[in-house]
Amino acid sequence: MNTWIIVAIIFILTVLMIMSGRGGGNFYVAALVLSGVSMHVASTTSQFILLASSLMGALVFGKAKAMSCPLVFFFGGINATSAFFGGFYAHMFGGVTLKIVLSILLFLAGIVMLFPEKQEHKIAVSHFGFWNIHENDNLYVINLWVAVPLTIVTGFFSGMVGISGGSFLVPLMVVGCGVPVRIAIGTATTMLAATALTGFIGNALHGGFNPVLAIPCGIVAIIGGLIGGKIALKTKPKILRTISGILTIIAAIIMLLSALQGK
């Protein structure tokens, strides 16, 4: 497929992914592979696209104060470190079984996002293993016993198959931690910048970086990240949550089909 057609597809995808808090790595990988790009080059290029789009998205959300800095640094650090090791050891695994498992988890995460958000009064928890974050008028209660292991596992396997992990981070924050969906999207996008950087380095150390393809895709990803971030800030939370859920389900189906076809 012509490189410029691929670039145009990537641009459309980055707008949709950033506005829903997803990096969209599985969409990028699928689009690149279907265009005739090898899996390893597609994985590395996907991480480069993620890095470009999420950096711009992070700037947009950060300027609007639509993200949680404590969550970014804590979970972002865990997720990024895990993604590096996942990317570094990716060449050692075939990936079919891994993709099937991840597709099932993605599907469940998408379904959860479609349920109506429960409006309930948040109460601080003083037990060991719970982290209470007070930001502006919001209280987030983070169950570290659940959130930390999930972040490590999803970060590792996301880096291994060349996706961002945003599909899991947004549901985790919204459903598991009670973070408002717009804040969760901004926070996840900012986290993804670090995850994409480490995942890209891990993949690139074993080759697979094609600048002729990656650089044009990276440029349109920056523009897409800017547009997607601005759209997200103007969209109602309920709509954002629904879009995120639907895109996550679609991503699960794409990944499952890719795994069953042995790609």
C-alpha positions, 0 to 999 in steps of 0.5 A: 500500500502507498505510504501516504495512504497509510499515513492518512489512515494513521492520522484518522486513528490518532484523532480517535485514539487520543480523544478516547484516552487510548494509545491505539497501538493495536489499531496501528499495528493492524493497519500497518500489518494489513498494509504489508508491513512486517510484524516487528516493523509494525510494532516498532512503528506503532510505538513511535506513533504512540509516542508522538500522538500521546506527547501532543495529547499530554500537552493539551490535557496538561494545559487544561488541567485535565489530568492527575499528576500523582497518578501520572507519575506513580502508575505511569512509572510502573507502566513504562518500566513494565512496557520496556521489559515487554518490548525488550523480550517481545522477540522471544515469544510467538504472541498468538496465545498472548494476543488471544488472552489480551483480546479477551481482557480488552473485550471485558474492559470495553464492556465495563466502560459501557455501563452507566457511571455510578454517582456515589459519595467517595469516602477516604480509606485509611487501611494499608494498601489504599491511597487517597488522592485529593485534587481540587474537589475530587477524591480518588481512592486507589486500591494498590493491591489491585491497581499495581499488579494490574498495571505491571501485567498490562504494561508488560504485555502491552509493550510486548505486542506493541500496544499502549495499555490505555485500553486498560488504564482508562477502565482501571481509573474510571471504574476501579478508582472513581476518577472522572472519565475526562481526567482519566483520559488525560492521565492515561494519555500522559502515561502513554507518552512514557510507556510508548517511549520505553516500549519503542526503545525496547523494540528498536534495540532489536531493529525494526525502525523504518524512518521512511515510514515512521517519521511521516506517521509521527508527524501526522500523529502529532497533529492528530494528538492535538485535534483529538485532545481538543475534541475530548475537552469539549465532549460530554463525559458520558459520550467519552466513556461510550466511545472509549468502551466501543473502541476498546471492544473493536480493538479486542475483536481486531486483536483476536482476528489477528491472533487467529490468523497467526499474524 
